[in-house]
Amino acid sequence: MIEAPNIGMQSIETQNRVPRNGAPAAREIARDFGRKPGTQKDPLRGAFFWLSAFYLVYCSRPEDWIPGLRYLPLAKITGIFAVLGLISSWGKTQRKFKDLPRESFYLLALIGVLVPSALLSPIWRGGALLRTLDFAKVYLAFVLTFLLVTSFQRLRRIIFIQAASVVVVSVVSIILGHSKPRLQGVIGGIYSNPNDLAFAVVLSVPFCLAFLLISKNFLVKLAWLAGILMMGLTLFMTASRGGFVTLVVAGAVALWHFGVRGRRLGLIVGSGFAVVLLLLVAGGPLMKRVKAIEGGASAEGVGAASAYESYEERKFLMVKALHGIAEHPLLGLGVRNFQVYSGVWADVHMTYLQIAVEGGIPSLILYLMFFSRGFRNLRQLRRRKDLDKHTKLLVGALHSSMVGFIIGALFAPEAYQFFPYFAVAYTSTLVATIAEQERGAEPLREESGVRRFGVVGGNRRPEVATLVR
């Protein structure tokens, strides 16, 4: 099993510390470096455990490939226990609901628009409402992530769970679905559609690459490298054109951060070699689907003809979506109701049209405002000159993933996929954690290790607190 690498640099030098409440400096050093794990109770430990379990269940979907688990509502169980854990620690947490960032209110407002959109839907009100309530879970995940992930250690664990889970899903998909066209329906939920599977893989690759670069253990590096190759193989086996475009964009941004700015020429060369190798091994179906667009109806082969039909259908669905927006501009058709409205039972393959036609133009505006806040957080983090190298890697991975999403959303119906929302939550949490560290109000540590990622040295600037407003 891949172990999460220890991210970070040493905290503020002990000789620069000021005794607190009159305690001798030696006592402060012992408090930070000499305490055995678990000697001081963390009120959020239980809630964070269940939040981690929720991420594990959502990202790895074990009920689809481990016998017997499909009968258990694991996502609901873990989510409920995470909420109960947060309630039980009410008043003991450092972050309060009043500290929630502005993007959380944009997300809540988006859900608030989707509810009347469902209730007044001209297509299917009951179905739209149920799907809206299912999507509303992402707000709960966002709030719990912000309130419970109060340290760099915890943020690393959550991101590690997502990255490692997608590696596992990729391996399972290859094993169970190697004989199925495009890995269709091998794993359910967010991975049932080949395009959705490819999208989830690409959004997680930058995190895996960051963990590979962070780790100093050769075997761990080798494990991450193997995982990235398995994810790439999975992507090419899905033959997703939108997924490949997203990979090119996200990969280019990641190589800019990790290879060019990080001065890792070997990473750039190795990445190019890996892509060429994967294209030779498993890129045949993808290349046929790409050439089918150019070849038109005269494209040879069953797969090519099917790919061209898919291309023509997507053009038709985009035009149909524009008509739907014109007819229902305020509240749209209701979540997932465009499939019925289209007449061909298919989603429009553009996220921005999808949210606009199903939730109305106000939903599209709130959707864009939400993700713009994520990029604002990243811009503020990237401008800082005092972040250690591991934090810079994490910020680079987040930036790569989100840029890949923004471009990839032009080619896929991913308005209700949780991974992009998770990425924004990670940026909000990282900004808040750094601000707390600089204010000297870093939350309770849960283990005695002294290495972490964050701000180098003891630079404390009061204005950093404005980052979370």
C-alpha positions in Angstrom: 0.0 0.0 0.0 1.3 3.5 -0.9 2.1 5.5 2.1 1.3 9.2 2.2 4.6 11.1 2.1 5.4 13.5 4.9 4.9 16.9 3.3 6.6 19.9 4.6 9.4 21.9 6.1 10.4 22.4 9.6 8.3 24.8 11.6 9.5 28.0 13.1 12.9 27.6 14.8 12.6 26.8 18.4 15.1 29.5 19.5 12.8 32.2 18.1 9.8 31.1 20.1 8.3 33.3 22.7 7.1 31.5 25.9 3.4 31.4 26.2 1.6 32.3 29.5 4.9 32.5 31.2 5.9 28.9 30.5 9.6 28.3 30.1 10.8 27.9 26.6 11.9 24.3 27.3 8.3 23.5 28.1 7.2 25.0 24.8 9.8 22.9 22.9 8.6 19.8 24.8 5.0 20.6 23.9 5.8 20.6 20.2 8.5 18.0 19.8 8.3 15.7 22.8 4.7 14.8 23.2 3.6 11.3 22.4 0.8 11.0 19.9 -2.6 11.0 21.5 -1.6 12.5 24.8 -3.8 15.6 24.1 -7.3 15.0 22.8 -8.3 16.5 19.6 -12.1 17.3 19.6 -12.2 16.9 15.8 -10.4 13.6 15.5 -13.6 11.5 15.3 -15.3 13.8 12.8 -12.2 14.0 10.6 -12.0 10.2 10.6 -15.5 9.9 9.2 -14.9 12.7 6.7 -11.8 10.8 5.5 -14.0 7.7 5.2 -16.5 9.7 3.1 -13.8 10.8 0.7 -12.6 7.2 0.5 -16.0 5.8 -0.3 -16.9 8.5 -2.8 -13.5 8.4 -4.6 -12.9 4.7 -4.6 -16.5 3.3 -4.7 -15.5 0.0 -3.0 -19.1 -1.2 -3.2 -18.7 -1.7 -7.0 -15.8 -4.1 -6.8 -15.7 -5.6 -3.3 -18.3 -8.3 -3.0 -21.0 -7.7 -0.4 -20.5 -3.9 0.1 -23.1 -2.9 -2.5 -25.8 -3.6 0.1 -24.5 -1.0 2.5 -25.1 2.8 1.9 -21.5 3.6 2.8 -21.6 7.2 1.6 -24.6 8.0 3.7 -23.2 6.2 6.7 -19.8 8.0 6.6 -21.5 11.4 5.9 -23.9 11.1 8.8 -21.2 10.2 11.2 -19.0 13.1 10.0 -21.8 15.5 10.7 -22.5 13.9 14.1 -18.9 14.2 15.0 -18.9 17.9 14.1 -22.0 18.5 16.1 -20.5 16.7 19.1 -17.5 19.0 19.0 -19.6 22.1 18.7 -18.0 25.1 20.5 -14.7 23.4 20.7 -13.6 24.0 17.1 -11.4 26.9 16.0 -13.3 27.5 12.8 -16.9 28.5 13.0 -19.7 28.7 10.4 -19.1 32.5 10.3 -15.6 31.8 9.0 -16.8 30.0 5.9 -15.4 31.6 2.7 -17.4 33.4 0.2 -17.3 30.5 -2.3 -19.3 28.4 0.1 -22.2 30.8 -0.1 -22.0 30.8 -3.9 -22.3 27.1 -3.8 -25.2 27.2 -1.4 -26.9 29.8 -3.6 -26.4 27.6 -6.6 -28.2 24.7 -4.8 -30.8 27.2 -3.7 -31.6 28.1 -7.4 -31.6 24.4 -8.4 -34.3 23.5 -5.9 -37.1 25.8 -7.4 -35.8 24.9 -10.8 -36.7 21.3 -9.9 -40.0 22.2 -8.3 -41.1 24.2 -11.3 -39.5 21.9 -14.0 -41.5 21.6 -17.2 -40.1 18.1 -17.6 -39.9 15.9 -14.5 -40.2 17.6 -11.1 -39.7 14.6 -8.9 -36.7 13.3 -10.6 -35.1 16.7 -10.8 -35.7 17.3 -7.1 -34.1 14.0 -6.1 -31.1 14.6 -8.2 -30.7 18.1 -6.8 -30.8 16.8 -3.2 -28.2 14.2 -4.2 -26.0 17.0 -5.7 -26.5 19.1 -2.5 -24.2 16.6 -0.7 -21.3 18.5 -2.2 -22.1 21.5 -0.1 -22.1 19.3 3.0 -18.7 17.9 1.9 -17.4 21.4 1.3 -18.4 22.7 4.7 -17.1 19.7 6.6 -13.8 19.9 4.7 -13.3 23.5 5.6 -14.3 23.1 9.2 -12.5 19.8 9.9 -9.4 20.1 7.8 -7.6 22.5 10.1 -4.0 21.5 9.5 -1.6 20.8 6.7 -1.4 17.2 7.8 -5.1 16.7 7.4 -5.3 18.5 4.0 -2.5 16.2 2.8 -4.4 13.1 4.0 -7.6 14.1 2.2 -5.8 14.8 -1.1 -3.9 11.6 -0.7 -7.1 9.7 -0.3 -8.5 11.1 -3.5 -5.3 10.5 -5.5 -4.7 7.0 -4.2 -8.4 6.1 -4.7 -8.3 7.0 -8.3 -5.2 5.0 -8.8 -7.0 2.0 -7.3 -10.1 2.6 -9.5 -7.9 2.7 -12.6 -6.2 -0.6 -11.7 -9.6 -2.2 -11.0 -11.1 -0.9 -14.2 -8.3 -2.3 -16.2 -8.5 -5.7 -14.5 -12.3 -6.1 -14.6 -13.0 -4.2 -17.9 -10.1 -4.9 -20.2 -12.4 -6.8 -22.5 -15.2 -4.2 -22.4 -15.3 -1.4 -25.1 -14.0 1.9 -23.5 -14.3 0.4 -20.0 -18.1 1.2 -20.2 -19.9 0.5 -16.9 -17.0 -1.4 -15.2 -17.5 0.7 -12.1 -20.7 2.6 -11.3 -21.5 6.1 -10.1 -19.1 8.8 -11.2 -17.0 6.2 -13.1 -19.7 4.4 -15.1 -19.4 6.6 -18.2 -16.0 6.4 -20.0 -15.8 10.1 -20.4 -16.5 10.6 -16.7 -13.9 8.1 -15.7 -11.3 9.8 -18.0 -12.2 13.2 -16.5 -11.8 11.9 -12.9 -8.4 10.4 -13.8 -7.0 13.5 -15.4 -8.1 15.8 -12.5 -6.2 13.5 -10.1 -3.0 13.0 -12.0 -1.4 16.3 -10.9 -1.9 15.3 -7.2 -0.2 11.9 -7.9 2.7 13.7 -9.6 3.1 16.1 -6.7 3.2 13.1 -4.2 5.8 11.4 -6.4 8.0 14.5 -6.3 7.5 15.1 -2.6 8.4 11.6 -1.5 12.0 10.7 -0.7 11.5 7.0 -0.5 12.4 5.2 -3.7 9.8 2.5 -3.4 7.1 5.1 -2.7 8.2 7.0 -5.8 8.1 3.9 -7.8 4.6 3.1 -6.6 3.3 6.6 -7.5 5.0 6.3 -10.9 3.3 2.9 -11.5 0.0 4.4 -10.4 0.3 7.4 -12.8 1.1 5.0 -15.7 -2.0 2.9 -14.8 -4.1 6.1 -14.8 -2.7 7.0 -18.2 -3.5 3.5 -19.5 -7.0 3.8 -18.2 -7.5 7.2 -19.9 -6.4 5.8 -23.3 -8.6 2.7 -22.9 -11.6 4.9 -22.4 -10.8 6.5 -25.8 -12.3 9.8 -24.4 -11.4 12.7 -26.7 -12.4 15.2 -24.1 -10.4 13.4 -21.5 -7.3 13.5 -23.8 -7.7 17.2 -24.4 -8.0 17.7 -20.6 -4.9 15.6 -20.1 -2.9 17.8 -22.5 -4.0 21.0 -20.8 -3.6 19.8 -17.2 -0.4 18.1 -18.1 1.1 21.2 -19.7 0.3 23.3 -16.7 1.7 20.7 -14.3 4.9 20.4 -16.4 5.2 24.2 -16.3 5.0 24.2 -12.5 7.0 21.0 -11.8 9.3 20.8 -14.8 10.0 24.3 -16.0 9.7 26.3 -12.9 11.0 23.4 -10.8 13.9 22.9 -13.1 13.2 19.2 -13.6 14.1 18.6 -17.3 14.0 14.9 -16.7 10.3 15.1 -15.7 9.4 16.8 -19.0 11.3 14.3 -21.1 10.0 11.3 -19.1 6.4 12.6 -19.4 6.7 12.9 -23.1 8.1 9.5 -23.4 5.3 8.0 -21.2 2.6 9.6 -23.4 4.1 8.3 -26.6 4.5 4.8 -25.1 0.8 4.8 -23.9 -0.3 6.0 -27.3 1.5 3.1 -29.0 0.2 0.5 -26.5 -3.4 1.6 -26.0 -4.0 4.7 -28.1 -5.5 3.0 -31.2 -9.2 3.5 -30.3 -8.6 7.1 -29.3 -6.8 7.9 -32.5 -9.7 6.3 -34.5 -12.2 8.5 -32.7 -10.1 11.6 -33.3 -9.6 10.8 -37.0 -13.3 10.1 -37.4 -14.1 13.8 -36.9 -11.9 14.7 -39.9 -13.0 11.7 -42.0 -16.7 12.4 -41.5 -19.3 9.9 -42.6 -16.8 8.2 -44.9 -14.6 7.2 -42.0 -13.7 3.5 -42.2 -14.4 0.9 -39.5 -17.3 0.4 -37.1 -15.5 2.3 -34.3 -14.7 5.3 -36.5 -18.3 5.5 -37.8 -19.6 5.3 -34.3 -17.2 8.1 -33.3 -18.4 10.3 -36.1 -22.0 9.7 -35.1 -21.1 10.7 -31.6 -19.5 13.9 -32.9 -22.6 14.8 -34.9 -24.8 14.0 -31.9 -22.8 16.4 -29.7 -23.3 19.2 -32.2 -27.0 18.5 -32.2 -27.2 18.5 -28.4 -25.4 21.8 -28.1 -27.9 23.4 -30.5 -30.7 21.8 -28.5 -29.3 23.1 -25.3 -29.2 26.7 -26.6 -32.8 26.3 -27.6 -33.6 25.1 -24.1 -31.8 28.1 -22.5 -33.8 30.5 -24.8 -37.1 28.8 -23.7 -36.3 28.6 -20.0 -33.7 31.2 -19.2 -34.4 31.7 -15.5 -34.8 28.3 -13.9 -34.0 25.9 -16.7 -35.3 22.4 -17.1 -34.2 20.9 -13.8 -31.2 18.8 -12.9 -30.6 15.9 -15.4 -33.8 16.7 -17.3 -32.0 17.7 -20.5 -31.7 14.1 -21.3 -35.5 13.9 -21.7 -35.7 17.3 -23.4 -33.1 16.3 -26.0 -35.2 13.5 -27.4 -32.2 11.2 -27.6 -31.6 10.6 -23.9 -28.1 12.2 -23.8 -26.4 15.0 -21.9 -25.0 18.0 -23.7 -21.2 17.6 -23.7 -20.4 21.0 -22.4 -20.6 21.6 -18.7 -21.4 25.3 -19.0 -24.3 24.6 -21.3 -25.4 21.8 -19.1 -25.7 23.9 -15.9 -27.3 26.8 -17.9 -30.0 24.7 -19.6 -30.8 22.6 -16.5 -30.5 25.4 -13.8 -31.0 28.6 -15.8 -28.7 31.5 -16.5 -28.6 32.5 -12.7 -27.2 29.0 -12.0 -24.5 29.4 -14.6 -23.5 32.8 -13.1 -23.2 31.3 -9.6 -21.3 28.3 -11.0 -18.7 30.6 -12.6 -18.5 32.8 -9.5 -17.8 29.7 -7.3 -14.9 28.5 -9.4 -13.5 32.0 -9.9 -13.1 32.1 -6.1 -11.0 29.0 -6.3 -8.7 30.6 -8.9 -8.6 33.7 -6.7 -7.3 31.6 -3.8 -4.7 30.0 -6.0 -3.6 33.4 -7.4 -3.0 34.7 -3.8 -1.1 31.5 -2.9 1.1 31.6 -6.0 2.0 35.2 -5.4 3.5 34.4 -2.0 7.3 34.1 -1.8 7.5 32.4 1.6 5.9 29.1 0.9 8.1 26.1 1.2 8.8 23.8 -1.8 6.3 21.2 -0.9 3.4 23.7 -0.5 4.4 25.1 -3.9 4.1 21.6 -5.4 0.6 21.3 -3.8 -0.5 24.7 -5.2 0.9 23.7 -8.6 -1.1 20.5 -8.5 -4.3 22.3 -7.6 -3.7 24.9 -10.3 -3.1 22.2 -12.9 -6.2 20.3 -11.9 -8.5 23.3 -11.9 -7.2 24.7 -15.3 -7.6 21.2 -16.7 -11.2 21.2 -15.4 -12.1 24.6 -16.8 -10.9 23.6 -20.3 -12.1 20.0 -20.1 -15.6 21.3 -19.1 -15.9 22.5 -22.7 -16.0 18.9 -23.8 -17.8 17.0 -21.1 -21.0 17.2 -19.0 -19.4 17.4 -15.6 -21.5 20.1 -13.8 -22.4 17.7 -10.9 -19.0 15.9 -10.6 -17.7 16.4 -7.1 -13.9 16.4 -7.8 -13.8 20.1 -9.1 -15.7 21.2 -6.0 -13.3 19.3 -3.8 -10.4 21.2 -5.5 -12.0 24.6 -4.6 -12.5 23.3 -1.0 -8.8 22.4 -0.9 -7.8 25.9 -2.0 -10.1 27.5 0.6 -8.7 25.2 3.4 -5.1 25.9 2.4 -5.6 29.7 2.4 -7.3 29.5 5.8 -4.7 27.2 7.3 -1.8 29.4 6.3 -3.6 32.5 7.6 -4.1 30.8 10.9 -0.5 29.7 11.1 0.7 33.3 10.5 -1.7 34.7 13.1 -0.1 32.3 15.6 -3.4 30.4 16.0 -2.6 27.2 14.3 -5.0 24.4 15.4 -4.0 21.6 17.7 -1.5 19.2 16.1 -2.4 15.5 16.2 1.1 14.0 16.2 4.5 14.8 17.4 6.3 15.1 14.1 8.0 18.4 13.4 7.9 18.5 9.6 5.0 20.0 7.8 4.3 22.1 4.8 3.3 25.8 4.9 5.2 29.0 5.4 9.0 29.0 5.7 10.2 30.7 8.8 8.3 32.8 11.3 7.1 35.5 9.0 3.8 36.7 10.3 1.8 39.3 8.4 -1.6 40.4 9.9 -2.9 41.3 6.4 -2.9 37.6 5.5 -6.0 37.2 7.5 -7.9 38.9 4.7 -7.3 35.9 2.4 -10.1 34.0 4.0 -12.7 36.8 3.7 
